[in-house]
Amino acid sequence: MERRPVTALSAFQRLEAPGVWREGPEARLRDVVISVGDATLILSDPLSEQPLSHWSLPAVTRLNPGQLPAIYAPGAPENDEILEIDDELMISAIEKVHLAIRASRPHPGRLRGGLVAAAVALVVLAGMAWIPGAVVRHAALIAPPAQREAVGRQILAQLSASTGTPCARAAGSAVLDRLPQRITGLDSRVIVLPTTLRGARALPGKLIVIGNDLVAGQDTPDVAAGHILAAELTARDADPMAEALDYAGFRAAVTLLTRGALPDGALLGYGETLLSHPPPRPADDILLARFEEAGVASTPYARSLDPTGESVLGLIEADPFRVRNPGEPVLSDGEWVQLQRICDGGAPA
């Protein structure tokens, strides 16, 4: 059998005391016996023990706090019934029971206040989490070309410190300047570093960096062209400026917005981070559509990713120029030879 917990009510349910009760303004005062029931005061006739009235304890109102005898009404002060009690133990019991009942009630205002406070806290926390990212995105979005190129150059300087000075043999550089316009139709600039990068990386300021491994020793310029197109597509989906600022952080983005330049050291280590991960590869269908638009075969690019062809079978089998000629070549044979020698010597770019 379940045991009921001891409460303020159960503690006083055997308590009785005498009192004086008046049923209405015209009624005479009469003696009653007061007892505590289940959240009620029971007023009984002292001789017949018949209940005369039941008052709800939660509604009991004391009309003269601090005075004796204590005068109570069963509800609002204007109620016609009144009860006088001079038994201090009963008075104390009524007050304690009354307080216990009120304390056990739900507090909508307090709950509502707690919910409002919790909601405000969540909004503040969400704002703290959202604002830095929003500032970084905004800084990247409104950055003018000069700022973008300056950031791109900072990253390029880090890459050069690890890989060597960008290749800049005069004849090859002249060909390299024409390559982006030929395959992308954009005013991007391609830079060749004297190392193996295994792909192209797009930097802020429309800079695309490739390694000499995509140029020297390759049979055709289609390999380099394919990686440049892939980097261009990647930059459309993930702005290189936004990624660089995300690395630099919120304070650096604010400095860029207010002063027009990143603080010194904001991108320290970003070049190495960029090289430590393979460049993202766009979806095959997007790549194939772009290859066809640019007039570049996709098979050389695919084979450079996986010489076995197993993981790039879609790019090989759906090559838009697998059985037909793309028309104008990426570069003429003479231009290709010059570009292949771009790292043989020359002044830095």
C-alpha positions in Angstrom: 0.0 0.0 0.0 1.4 3.4 -1.0 2.2 5.6 2.0 1.2 9.3 1.7 3.9 11.8 2.5 3.6 13.9 5.6 2.5 17.4 4.7 1.5 20.5 6.5 -2.1 19.4 6.0 -1.7 15.9 7.4 0.3 17.3 10.4 -2.8 19.4 11.5 -5.7 17.2 10.5 -6.3 16.1 14.2 -6.2 19.6 15.5 -9.4 21.2 16.9 -10.1 24.5 18.5 -13.1 26.6 19.6 -14.2 29.6 17.6 -17.1 32.0 17.0 -18.8 32.0 13.6 -21.4 34.3 12.0 -23.1 33.0 8.9 -24.2 36.4 7.6 -24.6 40.1 8.5 -27.9 39.6 10.2 -27.1 36.2 11.8 -26.1 35.9 15.4 -22.7 34.8 16.5 -22.5 31.2 17.5 -19.9 28.9 19.0 -18.3 26.4 16.7 -15.6 23.7 16.8 -13.0 24.3 14.1 -11.1 21.4 12.6 -8.7 21.0 9.7 -9.9 18.7 6.9 -8.6 17.9 3.4 -7.6 21.4 2.4 -10.6 22.8 4.2 -11.6 24.3 7.5 -14.7 22.5 9.0 -16.9 24.4 11.3 -19.1 22.1 13.4 -21.8 22.5 16.1 -20.1 21.7 19.4 -23.1 19.9 20.7 -24.4 17.8 17.8 -21.0 17.7 16.0 -22.9 18.4 12.7 -20.8 20.3 10.1 -22.2 23.9 9.7 -19.8 25.1 7.0 -16.7 24.2 5.0 -14.1 26.8 4.1 -11.5 26.2 1.5 -8.1 26.8 3.1 -6.5 28.2 0.0 -9.3 30.9 -0.1 -9.2 31.8 3.6 -8.4 35.4 4.2 -7.4 36.9 7.5 -9.1 40.3 7.9 -7.0 41.6 10.8 -3.4 40.4 10.5 -1.4 40.6 13.7 -4.5 41.2 16.0 -6.4 38.9 18.3 -8.8 37.3 18.1 -8.0 36.5 14.5 -10.9 37.2 12.2 -11.1 35.2 9.0 -13.4 35.2 6.0 -13.8 32.3 3.6 -12.8 34.4 0.5 -12.7 38.1 -0.3 -13.0 40.6 2.6 -16.6 41.5 1.6 -17.8 37.9 2.1 -20.7 37.8 4.6 -19.3 34.9 6.7 -16.7 35.6 9.4 -14.9 33.4 11.9 -13.1 34.5 15.1 -10.4 32.4 16.6 -8.3 33.2 19.6 -6.5 29.8 19.9 -2.9 30.6 18.9 -2.1 27.0 17.9 -5.1 26.9 15.4 -4.2 30.4 14.1 -0.6 29.2 13.5 -1.8 26.0 11.9 -4.1 27.8 9.5 -1.2 30.2 8.5 1.2 27.3 8.0 -1.3 25.2 6.0 -2.2 28.2 4.0 1.4 28.9 3.1 2.1 25.3 2.3 -0.9 25.2 -0.1 0.2 28.4 -1.9 3.8 27.2 -2.1 2.7 23.9 -3.8 0.7 25.8 -6.5 2.3 26.4 -9.9 3.6 29.9 -10.4 2.7 30.9 -14.0 4.4 34.3 -13.7 7.6 32.8 -12.3 7.5 30.0 -14.9 6.8 32.6 -17.6 9.6 34.8 -16.3 12.0 31.7 -16.3 11.0 30.9 -19.8 11.5 34.4 -21.0 14.9 34.5 -19.2 15.8 31.2 -20.8 14.7 32.4 -24.2 16.7 35.6 -23.8 19.8 33.6 -22.8 19.3 31.3 -25.8 19.1 34.4 -28.1 22.2 35.9 -26.6 24.1 32.6 -27.0 22.8 32.1 -30.5 23.9 35.7 -31.3 27.3 35.0 -29.8 27.6 31.9 -32.0 26.1 33.5 -35.1 27.7 37.0 -35.1 31.3 36.0 -35.6 30.4 33.9 -38.6 28.2 36.6 -40.0 30.9 39.2 -39.7 33.4 36.9 -41.4 30.9 36.2 -44.2 30.1 39.9 -44.6 33.8 40.9 -44.7 34.4 38.3 -47.4 31.3 39.4 -49.3 32.1 43.1 -49.5 35.9 42.9 -49.8 36.9 44.9 -52.9 39.2 43.3 -55.5 42.3 45.0 -54.1 41.7 43.6 -50.6 41.1 40.1 -52.1 44.3 40.2 -54.1 46.3 41.5 -51.1 45.0 38.5 -49.0 45.8 36.1 -51.9 49.3 37.5 -52.1 49.8 36.9 -48.4 48.8 33.3 -48.8 51.0 33.0 -51.9 54.0 34.3 -49.9 53.4 31.6 -47.4 53.2 28.9 -50.1 56.4 30.3 -51.7 58.2 30.1 -48.4 57.5 26.4 -48.4 57.8 25.5 -52.0 60.1 28.1 -53.6 59.6 31.3 -55.6 56.9 31.1 -58.3 58.2 30.1 -61.7 58.5 33.1 -64.1 60.6 32.3 -67.2 59.6 35.1 -69.6 58.4 33.0 -72.5 56.4 30.6 -70.3 54.9 33.4 -68.3 53.5 35.0 -71.4 51.8 31.8 -72.3 50.6 31.3 -68.7 49.0 34.8 -68.8 46.8 33.7 -71.8 45.9 30.3 -70.4 43.1 31.3 -68.0 41.4 33.4 -70.7 41.5 30.5 -73.1 39.9 27.9 -70.8 37.9 29.9 -68.2 37.0 33.1 -70.0 37.8 34.9 -66.8 40.6 37.3 -65.8 42.1 34.9 -63.3 45.9 34.6 -63.0 47.6 31.2 -62.8 50.8 30.8 -60.9 53.2 27.9 -61.1 55.2 26.9 -58.1 58.4 24.8 -58.5 57.0 21.8 -56.6 54.5 19.0 -56.6 51.0 20.2 -55.5 48.9 17.4 -56.9 46.2 19.8 -58.0 45.3 23.5 -58.2 44.3 25.8 -55.4 42.2 28.9 -55.8 43.3 31.8 -53.7 41.5 35.1 -53.0 42.0 37.7 -55.7 41.4 35.3 -58.6 44.7 33.6 -58.1 45.0 29.9 -59.0 48.2 28.1 -57.9 49.4 24.9 -59.5 52.6 22.9 -59.1 55.2 22.2 -61.8 54.0 18.6 -61.7 51.0 19.6 -63.8 53.3 21.2 -66.4 56.7 19.5 -66.7 56.6 16.0 -68.1 52.9 16.1 -69.0 52.0 15.1 -72.6 49.3 17.8 -73.1 48.2 21.0 -71.4 44.8 19.4 -70.8 46.0 18.1 -67.4 46.8 21.6 -66.1 43.7 23.0 -67.7 41.5 20.4 -66.1 42.8 21.2 -62.6 42.5 24.9 -63.2 38.8 24.4 -64.2 38.2 22.3 -61.1 39.7 25.0 -58.9 37.6 27.6 -60.5 34.4 25.5 -59.9 35.4 25.0 -56.3 35.9 28.7 -55.8 32.4 29.3 -57.0 30.9 27.1 -54.2 33.4 28.0 -51.5 34.7 31.6 -51.7 38.5 31.4 -51.0 38.3 34.8 -49.3 35.6 33.5 -46.9 37.7 30.4 -46.1 40.8 32.5 -45.5 38.9 34.9 -43.2 37.4 32.0 -41.4 40.9 30.8 -40.6 42.0 34.3 -39.6 39.1 34.6 -37.2 36.5 37.2 -36.1 38.9 39.9 -34.9 40.9 39.7 -38.0 37.7 40.1 -40.1 36.7 43.1 -38.0 40.2 44.7 -38.6 39.8 44.1 -42.3 36.4 45.8 -42.3 37.6 48.8 -40.2 41.2 49.3 -41.4 41.1 47.7 -44.9 43.8 45.1 -44.1 44.4 42.0 -42.1 46.5 42.3 -39.0 50.0 40.9 -39.2 50.2 37.2 -38.6 46.4 36.6 -39.0 47.0 34.0 -41.8 50.1 32.5 -40.3 50.2 28.8 -41.1 47.3 29.0 -43.5 49.4 28.2 -46.6 50.6 25.0 -44.9 47.1 24.1 -44.0 46.0 24.6 -47.6 48.7 22.3 -48.9 48.0 19.6 -46.2 44.7 18.7 -47.7 44.0 17.6 -51.3 42.0 20.1 -53.3 38.3 19.5 -53.3 36.9 17.7 -56.3 33.6 19.0 -57.8 30.9 16.5 -58.7 31.5 14.7 -62.0 28.4 16.1 -63.7 29.4 19.6 -62.9 33.0 19.0 -64.0 31.9 17.4 -67.3 29.6 20.2 -68.1 32.4 22.8 -67.5 34.9 20.7 -69.4 32.6 20.6 -72.4 32.0 24.4 -72.2 35.7 25.1 -72.0 36.6 22.7 -74.8 38.9 20.6 -72.6 39.0 16.8 -72.5 38.3 15.3 -69.1 40.3 12.1 -69.5 43.8 13.6 -68.9 42.5 15.3 -65.8 40.9 12.1 -64.6 44.1 10.0 -65.2 46.2 12.5 -63.3 43.9 11.9 -60.3 44.0 8.1 -60.6 46.2 6.5 -63.3 44.2 3.2 -62.9 41.0 5.1 -63.8 39.0 3.0 -61.3 37.9 5.9 -59.1 37.4 8.4 -62.0 35.7 6.0 -64.4 32.7 8.5 -64.8 35.0 11.3 -66.0 36.7 8.9 -68.5 33.6 7.3 -70.0 31.6 10.5 -70.2 34.5 12.6 -71.5 32.8 15.1 -73.8 35.6 14.8 -76.3 36.2 11.1 -76.0 35.2 10.5 -79.6 35.3 14.0 -81.1 37.8 16.8 -81.3 37.3 19.8 -79.0 38.2 22.1 -81.9 40.6 24.7 -80.7 43.4 23.2 -78.6 44.1 24.5 -75.1 47.6 25.6 -76.3 49.5 25.3 -79.5 52.4 22.9 -79.5 54.9 25.8 -79.4 53.1 27.5 -76.5 53.0 24.2 -74.6 56.7 23.8 -75.0 57.3 27.3 -73.7 55.0 26.7 -70.7 56.7 23.4 -69.8 60.0 25.3 -69.4 58.5 28.0 -67.2 60.4 26.8 -64.1 63.8 26.5 -65.9 64.8 30.0 -64.8 63.7 33.7 -64.7 62.8 36.4 -62.3 60.0 35.9 -59.7 56.5 36.8 -60.6 
